[in-house]
Amino acid sequence: MQPSYETVQEWTDKIEAEMKRAGYWRDEPLPSEMYNFSQAFAMDTMPFSYWLQFIFIPRVRSIIDEQGQFPSRSMVGVQAIREFDGDDNADELVTLLNGFDDLFDS
């Protein structure tokens, strides 16, 4: 069963707020060439935090706005554990991203 759009929006807002609080939010847009990625999480062109801000969050919000179908599962929390390993500043962000994944584990 898919989570409600409202629930996903709440989690997305929390993730964005935590990224800003922790200093992972970028004010400037990305250079266009960074969007030419071929690997999961755009690992070949941008840091994970950029992927969260410029790919993940806008995509989730687009699905909400269009009342579309969410993917059947999320692995963003698992990737966050890998990417932010040893970064104590990211602890709450990792917790939130794992909570986001849990929304789709029913």
Biopython code that builds the backbone (N, CA, C, O; Angstrom):
import numpy as np
from Bio.PDB.StructureBuilder import StructureBuilder

atoms = [
    (1, "MET", "N", (0.836, -1.195, 0.000)),
    (1, "MET", "CA", (0.000, 0.000, 0.000)),
    (1, "MET", "C", (0.877, 1.254, 0.000)),
    (1, "MET", "O", (1.846, 1.359, 0.752)),
    (2, "GLN", "N", (0.516, 2.171, -0.842)),
    (2, "GLN", "CA", (1.263, 3.419, -0.958)),
    (2, "GLN", "C", (0.926, 4.360, 0.199)),
    (2, "GLN", "O", (-0.219, 4.400, 0.647)),
    (3, "PRO", "N", (1.910, 5.117, 0.685)),
    (3, "PRO", "CA", (1.615, 6.131, 1.699)),
    (3, "PRO", "C", (0.807, 7.263, 1.073)),
    (3, "PRO", "O", (0.775, 7.411, -0.148)),
    (4, "SER", "N", (0.163, 8.052, 1.906)),
    (4, "SER", "CA", (-0.612, 9.178, 1.391)),
    (4, "SER", "C", (0.320, 10.267, 0.864)),
    (4, "SER", "O", (1.469, 10.381, 1.291)),
    (5, "TYR", "N", (-0.191, 11.050, -0.056)),
    (5, "TYR", "CA", (0.583, 12.166, -0.580)),
    (5, "TYR", "C", (0.951, 13.134, 0.540)),
    (5, "TYR", "O", (2.049, 13.692, 0.548)),
    (6, "GLU", "N", (0.037, 13.332, 1.480)),
    (6, "GLU", "CA", (0.284, 14.252, 2.590)),
    (6, "GLU", "C", (1.444, 13.759, 3.454)),
    (6, "GLU", "O", (2.298, 14.547, 3.862)),
    (7, "THR", "N", (1.471, 12.476, 3.727)),
    (7, "THR", "CA", (2.549, 11.912, 4.540)),
    (7, "THR", "C", (3.892, 12.059, 3.839)),
    (7, "THR", "O", (4.881, 12.446, 4.461)),
    (8, "VAL", "N", (3.929, 11.754, 2.560)),
    (8, "VAL", "CA", (5.177, 11.870, 1.805)),
    (8, "VAL", "C", (5.614, 13.331, 1.743)),
    (8, "VAL", "O", (6.806, 13.623, 1.841)),
    (9, "GLN", "N", (4.665, 14.251, 1.580)),
    (9, "GLN", "CA", (5.001, 15.678, 1.565)),
    (9, "GLN", "C", (5.606, 16.107, 2.900)),
    (9, "GLN", "O", (6.586, 16.852, 2.922)),
    (10, "GLU", "N", (5.041, 15.649, 3.997)),
    (10, "GLU", "CA", (5.580, 15.983, 5.321)),
    (10, "GLU", "C", (7.019, 15.503, 5.466)),
    (10, "GLU", "O", (7.876, 16.244, 5.948)),
    (11, "TRP", "N", (7.288, 14.269, 5.051)),
    (11, "TRP", "CA", (8.646, 13.726, 5.153)),
    (11, "TRP", "C", (9.603, 14.479, 4.236)),
    (11, "TRP", "O", (10.745, 14.740, 4.614)),
    (12, "THR", "N", (9.153, 14.825, 3.050)),
    (12, "THR", "CA", (9.992, 15.564, 2.107)),
    (12, "THR", "C", (10.333, 16.934, 2.675)),
    (12, "THR", "O", (11.473, 17.385, 2.563)),
    (13, "ASP", "N", (9.366, 17.593, 3.278)),
    (13, "ASP", "CA", (9.610, 18.899, 3.902)),
    (13, "ASP", "C", (10.617, 18.784, 5.045)),
    (13, "ASP", "O", (11.479, 19.647, 5.204)),
    (14, "LYS", "N", (10.506, 17.715, 5.841)),
    (14, "LYS", "CA", (11.452, 17.500, 6.942)),
    (14, "LYS", "C", (12.863, 17.271, 6.414)),
    (14, "LYS", "O", (13.833, 17.783, 6.974)),
    (15, "ILE", "N", (12.972, 16.508, 5.348)),
    (15, "ILE", "CA", (14.282, 16.233, 4.745)),
    (15, "ILE", "C", (14.897, 17.535, 4.234)),
    (15, "ILE", "O", (16.073, 17.801, 4.478)),
    (16, "GLU", "N", (14.116, 18.340, 3.533)),
    (16, "GLU", "CA", (14.630, 19.621, 3.041)),
    (16, "GLU", "C", (15.070, 20.518, 4.188)),
    (16, "GLU", "O", (16.152, 21.103, 4.140)),
    (17, "ALA", "N", (14.248, 20.628, 5.207)),
    (17, "ALA", "CA", (14.585, 21.484, 6.353)),
    (17, "ALA", "C", (15.872, 21.012, 7.029)),
    (17, "ALA", "O", (16.703, 21.830, 7.421)),
    (18, "GLU", "N", (16.035, 19.713, 7.163)),
    (18, "GLU", "CA", (17.247, 19.190, 7.797)),
    (18, "GLU", "C", (18.465, 19.419, 6.913)),
    (18, "GLU", "O", (19.546, 19.715, 7.422)),
    (19, "MET", "N", (18.313, 19.290, 5.613)),
    (19, "MET", "CA", (19.431, 19.577, 4.717)),
    (19, "MET", "C", (19.878, 21.030, 4.866)),
    (19, "MET", "O", (21.075, 21.314, 4.888)),
    (20, "LYS", "N", (18.936, 21.931, 4.967)),
    (20, "LYS", "CA", (19.266, 23.351, 5.148)),
    (20, "LYS", "C", (19.927, 23.576, 6.505)),
    (20, "LYS", "O", (20.927, 24.288, 6.601)),
    (21, "ARG", "N", (19.370, 22.969, 7.551)),
    (21, "ARG", "CA", (19.920, 23.148, 8.895)),
    (21, "ARG", "C", (21.354, 22.624, 8.981)),
    (21, "ARG", "O", (22.211, 23.238, 9.616)),
    (22, "ALA", "N", (21.599, 21.499, 8.343)),
    (22, "ALA", "CA", (22.904, 20.853, 8.425)),
    (22, "ALA", "C", (23.925, 21.401, 7.430)),
    (22, "ALA", "O", (25.088, 21.000, 7.452)),
    (23, "GLY", "N", (23.498, 22.312, 6.562)),
    (23, "GLY", "CA", (24.422, 22.938, 5.624)),
    (23, "GLY", "C", (24.641, 22.166, 4.332)),
    (23, "GLY", "O", (25.638, 22.381, 3.643)),
    (24, "TYR", "N", (23.725, 21.276, 4.000)),
    (24, "TYR", "CA", (23.841, 20.508, 2.762)),
    (24, "TYR", "C", (23.068, 21.121, 1.603)),
    (24, "TYR", "O", (23.124, 20.597, 0.490)),
    (25, "TRP", "N", (22.356, 22.205, 1.829)),
    (25, "TRP", "CA", (21.522, 22.820, 0.792)),
    (25, "TRP", "C", (22.354, 23.817, 0.011)),
    (25, "TRP", "O", (23.064, 24.633, 0.599)),
    (26, "ARG", "N", (22.273, 23.758, -1.295)),
    (26, "ARG", "CA", (23.026, 24.632, -2.192)),
    (26, "ARG", "C", (22.091, 25.725, -2.711)),
    (26, "ARG", "O", (20.993, 25.439, -3.189)),
    (27, "ASP", "N", (22.533, 26.968, -2.613)),
    (27, "ASP", "CA", (21.712, 28.085, -3.083)),
    (27, "ASP", "C", (21.781, 28.283, -4.593)),
    (27, "ASP", "O", (20.814, 28.740, -5.202)),
    (28, "GLU", "N", (22.907, 27.945, -5.196)),
    (28, "GLU", "CA", (23.078, 28.140, -6.626)),
    (28, "GLU", "C", (22.602, 26.910, -7.390)),
    (28, "GLU", "O", (22.718, 25.790, -6.893)),
    (29, "PRO", "N", (22.067, 27.107, -8.593)),
    (29, "PRO", "CA", (21.690, 25.944, -9.417)),
    (29, "PRO", "C", (22.939, 25.180, -9.849)),
    (29, "PRO", "O", (24.047, 25.717, -9.851)),
    (30, "LEU", "N", (22.737, 23.942, -10.207)),
    (30, "LEU", "CA", (23.843, 23.115, -10.690)),
    (30, "LEU", "C", (24.165, 23.431, -12.146)),
    (30, "LEU", "O", (23.277, 23.815, -12.907)),
    (31, "PRO", "N", (25.424, 23.272, -12.537)),
    (31, "PRO", "CA", (25.743, 23.372, -13.959)),
    (31, "PRO", "C", (24.992, 22.275, -14.718)),
    (31, "PRO", "O", (24.822, 21.168, -14.207)),
    (32, "SER", "N", (24.557, 22.575, -15.906)),
    (32, "SER", "CA", (23.721, 21.638, -16.664)),
    (32, "SER", "C", (24.401, 20.297, -16.900)),
    (32, "SER", "O", (23.722, 19.272, -16.952)),
    (33, "GLU", "N", (25.721, 20.275, -17.045)),
    (33, "GLU", "CA", (26.408, 19.008, -17.303)),
    (33, "GLU", "C", (26.301, 18.022, -16.139)),
    (33, "GLU", "O", (26.483, 16.821, -16.336)),
    (34, "MET", "N", (26.014, 18.505, -14.949)),
    (34, "MET", "CA", (25.868, 17.607, -13.799)),
    (34, "MET", "C", (24.608, 16.742, -13.908)),
    (34, "MET", "O", (24.500, 15.713, -13.242)),
    (35, "TYR", "N", (23.671, 17.155, -14.737)),
    (35, "TYR", "CA", (22.441, 16.384, -14.930)),
    (35, "TYR", "C", (22.622, 15.255, -15.950)),
    (35, "TYR", "O", (21.704, 14.462, -16.159)),
    (36, "ASN", "N", (23.768, 15.177, -16.571)),
    (36, "ASN", "CA", (24.052, 14.133, -17.563)),
    (36, "ASN", "C", (24.647, 12.908, -16.866)),
    (36, "ASN", "O", (25.763, 12.491, -17.176)),
    (37, "PHE", "N", (23.912, 12.351, -15.947)),
    (37, "PHE", "CA", (24.417, 11.215, -15.182)),
    (37, "PHE", "C", (23.892, 9.906, -15.754)),
    (37, "PHE", "O", (22.856, 9.863, -16.417)),
    (38, "SER", "N", (24.629, 8.853, -15.482)),
    (38, "SER", "CA", (24.206, 7.529, -15.933)),
    (38, "SER", "C", (24.180, 6.512, -14.796)),
    (38, "SER", "O", (23.712, 5.390, -14.984)),
    (39, "GLN", "N", (24.668, 6.884, -13.638)),
    (39, "GLN", "CA", (24.693, 5.970, -12.500)),
    (39, "GLN", "C", (23.578, 6.294, -11.515)),
    (39, "GLN", "O", (23.061, 7.410, -11.479)),
    (40, "ALA", "N", (23.226, 5.302, -10.726)),
    (40, "ALA", "CA", (22.220, 5.502, -9.677)),
    (40, "ALA", "C", (22.674, 6.624, -8.749)),
    (40, "ALA", "O", (23.862, 6.758, -8.453)),
    (41, "PHE", "N", (21.725, 7.419, -8.299)),
    (41, "PHE", "CA", (21.973, 8.548, -7.405)),
    (41, "PHE", "C", (22.943, 9.570, -8.020)),
    (41, "PHE", "O", (23.542, 10.372, -7.305)),
    (42, "ALA", "N", (23.088, 9.532, -9.340)),
    (42, "ALA", "CA", (23.968, 10.458, -10.074)),
    (42, "ALA", "C", (25.393, 10.457, -9.522)),
    (42, "ALA", "O", (26.077, 11.481, -9.536)),
    (43, "MET", "N", (25.819, 9.319, -9.046)),
    (43, "MET", "CA", (27.136, 9.224, -8.419)),
    (43, "MET", "C", (28.269, 9.607, -9.361)),
    (43, "MET", "O", (29.359, 9.951, -8.902)),
    (44, "ASP", "N", (28.036, 9.554, -10.652)),
    (44, "ASP", "CA", (29.085, 9.875, -11.619)),
    (44, "ASP", "C", (29.197, 11.369, -11.921)),
    (44, "ASP", "O", (30.152, 11.790, -12.575)),
    (45, "THR", "N", (28.239, 12.181, -11.455)),
    (45, "THR", "CA", (28.315, 13.613, -11.785)),
    (45, "THR", "C", (28.123, 14.563, -10.612)),
    (45, "THR", "O", (28.451, 15.743, -10.730)),
    (46, "MET", "N", (27.601, 14.088, -9.480)),
    (46, "MET", "CA", (27.332, 15.022, -8.389)),
    (46, "MET", "C", (27.392, 14.325, -7.038)),
    (46, "MET", "O", (27.200, 13.112, -6.951)),
    (47, "PRO", "N", (27.661, 15.098, -5.973)),
    (47, "PRO", "CA", (27.595, 14.532, -4.630)),
    (47, "PRO", "C", (26.154, 14.112, -4.291)),
    (47, "PRO", "O", (25.193, 14.641, -4.849)),
    (48, "PHE", "N", (26.032, 13.180, -3.392)),
    (48, "PHE", "CA", (24.725, 12.669, -2.990)),
    (48, "PHE", "C", (23.800, 13.781, -2.501)),
    (48, "PHE", "O", (22.609, 13.777, -2.814)),
    (49, "SER", "N", (24.333, 14.725, -1.740)),
    (49, "SER", "CA", (23.490, 15.818, -1.232)),
    (49, "SER", "C", (22.897, 16.643, -2.378)),
    (49, "SER", "O", (21.764, 17.112, -2.277)),
    (50, "TYR", "N", (23.651, 16.823, -3.460)),
    (50, "TYR", "CA", (23.114, 17.534, -4.623)),
    (50, "TYR", "C", (22.003, 16.714, -5.260)),
    (50, "TYR", "O", (20.972, 17.260, -5.652)),
    (51, "TRP", "N", (22.208, 15.401, -5.364)),
    (51, "TRP", "CA", (21.178, 14.530, -5.931)),
    (51, "TRP", "C", (19.894, 14.635, -5.115)),
    (51, "TRP", "O", (18.801, 14.715, -5.675)),
    (52, "LEU", "N", (20.029, 14.633, -3.801)),
    (52, "LEU", "CA", (18.841, 14.773, -2.952)),
    (52, "LEU", "C", (18.101, 16.069, -3.267)),
    (52, "LEU", "O", (16.883, 16.070, -3.445)),
    (53, "GLN", "N", (18.839, 17.164, -3.333)),
    (53, "GLN", "CA", (18.225, 18.474, -3.535)),
    (53, "GLN", "C", (17.683, 18.672, -4.943)),
    (53, "GLN", "O", (16.579, 19.189, -5.110)),
    (54, "PHE", "N", (18.432, 18.275, -5.946)),
    (54, "PHE", "CA", (18.083, 18.641, -7.318)),
    (54, "PHE", "C", (17.376, 17.548, -8.110)),
    (54, "PHE", "O", (16.801, 17.831, -9.161)),
    (55, "ILE", "N", (17.405, 16.322, -7.637)),
    (55, "ILE", "CA", (16.751, 15.222, -8.348)),
    (55, "ILE", "C", (15.657, 14.594, -7.479)),
    (55, "ILE", "O", (14.491, 14.558, -7.872)),
    (56, "PHE", "N", (16.032, 14.112, -6.320)),
    (56, "PHE", "CA", (15.111, 13.374, -5.457)),
    (56, "PHE", "C", (13.928, 14.231, -4.985)),
    (56, "PHE", "O", (12.775, 13.884, -5.241)),
    (57, "ILE", "N", (14.201, 15.327, -4.312)),
    (57, "ILE", "CA", (13.120, 16.162, -3.757)),
    (57, "ILE", "C", (12.205, 16.692, -4.860)),
    (57, "ILE", "O", (10.986, 16.594, -4.721)),
    (58, "PRO", "N", (12.740, 17.250, -5.950)),
    (58, "PRO", "CA", (11.823, 17.698, -7.017)),
    (58, "PRO", "C", (10.995, 16.565, -7.617)),
    (58, "PRO", "O", (9.828, 16.763, -7.956)),
    (59, "ARG", "N", (11.590, 15.378, -7.751)),
    (59, "ARG", "CA", (10.846, 14.245, -8.328)),
    (59, "ARG", "C", (9.709, 13.818, -7.403)),
    (59, "ARG", "O", (8.594, 13.564, -7.859)),
    (60, "VAL", "N", (9.992, 13.741, -6.115)),
    (60, "VAL", "CA", (8.943, 13.378, -5.149)),
    (60, "VAL", "C", (7.827, 14.415, -5.181)),
    (60, "VAL", "O", (6.648, 14.061, -5.190)),
    (61, "ARG", "N", (8.192, 15.683, -5.200)),
    (61, "ARG", "CA", (7.177, 16.742, -5.228)),
    (61, "ARG", "C", (6.375, 16.722, -6.527)),
    (61, "ARG", "O", (5.184, 17.032, -6.526)),
    (62, "SER", "N", (7.009, 16.367, -7.610)),
    (62, "SER", "CA", (6.308, 16.251, -8.884)),
    (62, "SER", "C", (5.260, 15.138, -8.833)),
    (62, "SER", "O", (4.137, 15.314, -9.305)),
    (63, "ILE", "N", (5.628, 14.007, -8.265)),
    (63, "ILE", "CA", (4.665, 12.908, -8.122)),
    (63, "ILE", "C", (3.483, 13.347, -7.272)),
    (63, "ILE", "O", (2.335, 13.040, -7.593)),
    (64, "ILE", "N", (3.760, 14.062, -6.191)),
    (64, "ILE", "CA", (2.689, 14.554, -5.325)),
    (64, "ILE", "C", (1.789, 15.516, -6.093)),
    (64, "ILE", "O", (0.565, 15.379, -6.066)),
    (65, "ASP", "N", (2.391, 16.490, -6.781)),
    (65, "ASP", "CA", (1.618, 17.495, -7.527)),
    (65, "ASP", "C", (0.741, 16.867, -8.602)),
    (65, "ASP", "O", (-0.382, 17.311, -8.844)),
    (66, "GLU", "N", (1.267, 15.833, -9.237)),
    (66, "GLU", "CA", (0.533, 15.173, -10.323)),
    (66, "GLU", "C", (-0.371, 14.041, -9.830)),
    (66, "GLU", "O", (-1.068, 13.394, -10.611)),
    (67, "GLN", "N", (-0.338, 13.818, -8.494)),
    (67, "GLN", "CA", (-1.088, 12.700, -7.914)),
    (67, "GLN", "C", (-0.708, 11.402, -8.628)),
    (67, "GLN", "O", (-1.553, 10.556, -8.922)),
    (68, "GLY", "N", (0.591, 11.276, -8.894)),
    (68, "GLY", "CA", (1.112, 10.119, -9.604)),
    (68, "GLY", "C", (1.387, 8.939, -8.690)),
    (68, "GLY", "O", (1.035, 8.942, -7.510)),
    (69, "GLN", "N", (2.016, 7.949, -9.256)),
    (69, "GLN", "CA", (2.328, 6.707, -8.554)),
    (69, "GLN", "C", (3.769, 6.773, -8.047)),
    (69, "GLN", "O", (4.692, 7.036, -8.818)),
    (70, "PHE", "N", (3.952, 6.535, -6.761)),
    (70, "PHE", "CA", (5.294, 6.452, -6.209)),
    (70, "PHE", "C", (5.932, 5.123, -6.604)),
    (70, "PHE", "O", (5.226, 4.150, -6.872)),
    (71, "PRO", "N", (7.269, 5.078, -6.641)),
    (71, "PRO", "CA", (7.916, 3.776, -6.832)),
    (71, "PRO", "C", (7.496, 2.820, -5.717)),
    (71, "PRO", "O", (7.081, 3.252, -4.642)),
    (72, "SER", "N", (7.605, 1.534, -5.980)),
    (72, "SER", "CA", (7.141, 0.552, -5.000)),
    (72, "SER", "C", (8.018, 0.497, -3.754)),
    (72, "SER", "O", (7.566, 0.059, -2.697)),
    (73, "ARG", "N", (9.263, 0.936, -3.871)),
    (73, "ARG", "CA", (10.118, 1.011, -2.690)),
    (73, "ARG", "C", (11.151, 2.100, -2.864)),
    (73, "ARG", "O", (11.400, 2.582, -3.969)),
    (74, "SER", "N", (11.746, 2.477, -1.748)),
    (74, "SER", "CA", (12.774, 3.508, -1.746)),
    (74, "SER", "C", (14.019, 2.965, -1.066)),
    (74, "SER", "O", (13.935, 2.243, -0.072)),
    (75, "MET", "N", (15.168, 3.318, -1.609)),
    (75, "MET", "CA", (16.452, 2.905, -1.043)),
    (75, "MET", "C", (17.337, 4.113, -0.736)),
    (75, "MET", "O", (18.554, 3.984, -0.606)),
    (76, "VAL", "N", (16.718, 5.279, -0.621)),
    (76, "VAL", "CA", (17.486, 6.499, -0.406)),
    (76, "VAL", "C", (18.161, 6.502, 0.969)),
    (76, "VAL", "O", (19.253, 7.050, 1.122)),
    (77, "GLY", "N", (17.524, 5.903, 1.952)),
    (77, "GLY", "CA", (18.124, 5.824, 3.284)),
    (77, "GLY", "C", (19.342, 4.929, 3.309)),
    (77, "GLY", "O", (20.336, 5.237, 3.967)),
    (78, "VAL", "N", (19.265, 3.827, 2.597)),
    (78, "VAL", "CA", (20.405, 2.907, 2.508)),
    (78, "VAL", "C", (21.600, 3.624, 1.877)),
    (78, "VAL", "O", (22.729, 3.500, 2.352)),
    (79, "GLN", "N", (21.343, 4.367, 0.812)),
    (79, "GLN", "CA", (22.425, 5.116, 0.166)),
    (79, "GLN", "C", (22.960, 6.204, 1.094)),
    (79, "GLN", "O", (24.164, 6.460, 1.117)),
    (80, "ALA", "N", (22.085, 6.838, 1.852)),
    (80, "ALA", "CA", (22.519, 7.880, 2.786)),
    (80, "ALA", "C", (23.473, 7.315, 3.835)),
    (80, "ALA", "O", (24.445, 7.970, 4.211)),
    (81, "ILE", "N", (23.197, 6.104, 4.304)),
    (81, "ILE", "CA", (24.101, 5.469, 5.268)),
    (81, "ILE", "C", (25.492, 5.326, 4.660)),
    (81, "ILE", "O", (26.493, 5.604, 5.320)),
    (82, "ARG", "N", (25.554, 4.898, 3.418)),
    (82, "ARG", "CA", (26.845, 4.742, 2.727)),
    (82, "ARG", "C", (27.538, 6.093, 2.532)),
    (82, "ARG", "O", (28.722, 6.252, 2.829)),
    (83, "GLU", "N", (26.780, 7.048, 2.031)),
    (83, "GLU", "CA", (27.365, 8.336, 1.660)),
    (83, "GLU", "C", (27.793, 9.184, 2.858)),
    (83, "GLU", "O", (28.804, 9.883, 2.796)),
    (84, "PHE", "N", (27.041, 9.122, 3.923)),
    (84, "PHE", "CA", (27.308, 9.984, 5.069)),
    (84, "PHE", "C", (27.983, 9.248, 6.226)),
    (84, "PHE", "O", (28.028, 9.762, 7.343)),
    (85, "ASP", "N", (28.504, 8.059, 5.968)),
    (85, "ASP", "CA", (29.181, 7.278, 7.003)),
    (85, "ASP", "C", (30.299, 8.108, 7.637)),
    (85, "ASP", "O", (31.183, 8.611, 6.944)),
    (86, "GLY", "N", (30.247, 8.242, 8.945)),
    (86, "GLY", "CA", (31.265, 8.988, 9.676)),
    (86, "GLY", "C", (31.013, 10.484, 9.763)),
    (86, "GLY", "O", (31.778, 11.191, 10.419)),
    (87, "ASP", "N", (29.975, 10.985, 9.128)),
    (87, "ASP", "CA", (29.652, 12.413, 9.162)),
    (87, "ASP", "C", (28.566, 12.637, 10.217)),
    (87, "ASP", "O", (27.376, 12.494, 9.937)),
    (88, "ASP", "N", (28.993, 12.988, 11.430)),
    (88, "ASP", "CA", (28.044, 13.177, 12.528)),
    (88, "ASP", "C", (27.025, 14.270, 12.240)),
    (88, "ASP", "O", (25.926, 14.247, 12.794)),
    (89, "ASN", "N", (27.369, 15.221, 11.388)),
    (89, "ASN", "CA", (26.461, 16.306, 11.030)),
    (89, "ASN", "C", (25.256, 15.793, 10.244)),
    (89, "ASN", "O", (24.233, 16.473, 10.156)),
    (90, "ALA", "N", (25.377, 14.596, 9.674)),
    (90, "ALA", "CA", (24.309, 14.046, 8.831)),
    (90, "ALA", "C", (23.427, 13.039, 9.564)),
    (90, "ALA", "O", (22.539, 12.453, 8.946)),
    (91, "ASP", "N", (23.640, 12.822, 10.848)),
    (91, "ASP", "CA", (22.894, 11.787, 11.565)),
    (91, "ASP", "C", (21.381, 11.941, 11.434)),
    (91, "ASP", "O", (20.685, 10.970, 11.135)),
    (92, "GLU", "N", (20.868, 13.143, 11.654)),
    (92, "GLU", "CA", (19.416, 13.353, 11.587)),
    (92, "GLU", "C", (18.906, 13.207, 10.154)),
    (92, "GLU", "O", (17.813, 12.685, 9.932)),
    (93, "LEU", "N", (19.687, 13.660, 9.195)),
    (93, "LEU", "CA", (19.299, 13.512, 7.791)),
    (93, "LEU", "C", (19.211, 12.032, 7.421)),
    (93, "LEU", "O", (18.264, 11.616, 6.755)),
    (94, "VAL", "N", (20.178, 11.247, 7.842)),
    (94, "VAL", "CA", (20.160, 9.811, 7.572)),
    (94, "VAL", "C", (18.931, 9.170, 8.219)),
    (94, "VAL", "O", (18.279, 8.320, 7.614)),
    (95, "THR", "N", (18.621, 9.578, 9.442)),
    (95, "THR", "CA", (17.433, 9.061, 10.135)),
    (95, "THR", "C", (16.169, 9.386, 9.347)),
    (95, "THR", "O", (15.305, 8.527, 9.174)),
    (96, "LEU", "N", (16.060, 10.613, 8.873)),
    (96, "LEU", "CA", (14.881, 11.017, 8.096)),
    (96, "LEU", "C", (14.785, 10.255, 6.783)),
    (96, "LEU", "O", (13.694, 9.840, 6.391)),
    (97, "LEU", "N", (15.887, 10.068, 6.110)),
    (97, "LEU", "CA", (15.867, 9.352, 4.832)),
    (97, "LEU", "C", (15.513, 7.877, 5.034)),
    (97, "LEU", "O", (14.834, 7.285, 4.195)),
    (98, "ASN", "N", (15.958, 7.290, 6.121)),
    (98, "ASN", "CA", (15.557, 5.926, 6.432)),
    (98, "ASN", "C", (14.074, 5.859, 6.779)),
    (98, "ASN", "O", (13.398, 4.892, 6.427)),
    (99, "GLY", "N", (13.570, 6.869, 7.460)),
    (99, "GLY", "CA", (12.141, 6.956, 7.734)),
    (99, "GLY", "C", (11.336, 7.081, 6.461)),
    (99, "GLY", "O", (10.250, 6.515, 6.345)),
    (100, "PHE", "N", (11.872, 7.828, 5.500)),
    (100, "PHE", "CA", (11.216, 7.936, 4.187)),
    (100, "PHE", "C", (11.126, 6.562, 3.544)),
    (100, "PHE", "O", (10.070, 6.179, 3.039)),
    (101, "ASP", "N", (12.225, 5.817, 3.557)),
    (101, "ASP", "CA", (12.204, 4.450, 3.000)),
    (101, "ASP", "C", (11.135, 3.595, 3.673)),
    (101, "ASP", "O", (10.441, 2.820, 3.015)),
    (102, "ASP", "N", (11.012, 3.742, 4.977)),
    (102, "ASP", "CA", (10.042, 2.930, 5.744)),
    (102, "ASP", "C", (8.603, 3.181, 5.302)),
    (102, "ASP", "O", (7.743, 2.319, 5.482)),
    (103, "LEU", "N", (8.334, 4.348, 4.725)),
    (103, "LEU", "CA", (6.982, 4.637, 4.247)),
    (103, "LEU", "C", (6.544, 3.637, 3.171)),
    (103, "LEU", "O", (5.354, 3.389, 2.981)),
    (104, "PHE", "N", (7.532, 3.070, 2.474)),
    (104, "PHE", "CA", (7.246, 2.206, 1.332)),
    (104, "PHE", "C", (7.479, 0.718, 1.634)),
    (104, "PHE", "O", (7.442, -0.120, 0.733)),
    (105, "ASP", "N", (7.714, 0.409, 2.894)),
    (105, "ASP", "CA", (7.972, -0.983, 3.283)),
    (105, "ASP", "C", (6.753, -1.684, 3.836)),
    (105, "ASP", "O", (6.877, -2.509, 4.742)),
    (106, "SER", "N", (5.589, -1.381, 3.319)),
    (106, "SER", "CA", (4.413, -2.074, 3.848)),
    (106, "SER", "C", (3.931, -3.138, 2.914)),
    (106, "SER", "O", (2.948, -3.818, 3.207)),
]
sb = StructureBuilder()
sb.init_structure("model")
sb.init_model(0)
sb.init_chain("A")
sb.init_seg("    ")
for serial, (resi, resn, name, xyz) in enumerate(atoms, 1):
    if name == "N":
        sb.init_residue(resn, " ", resi, " ")
    sb.init_atom(name, np.array(xyz, "f"), 0.0, 1.0, " ", f" {name:<3s}", serial, name[0])
structure = sb.get_structure()
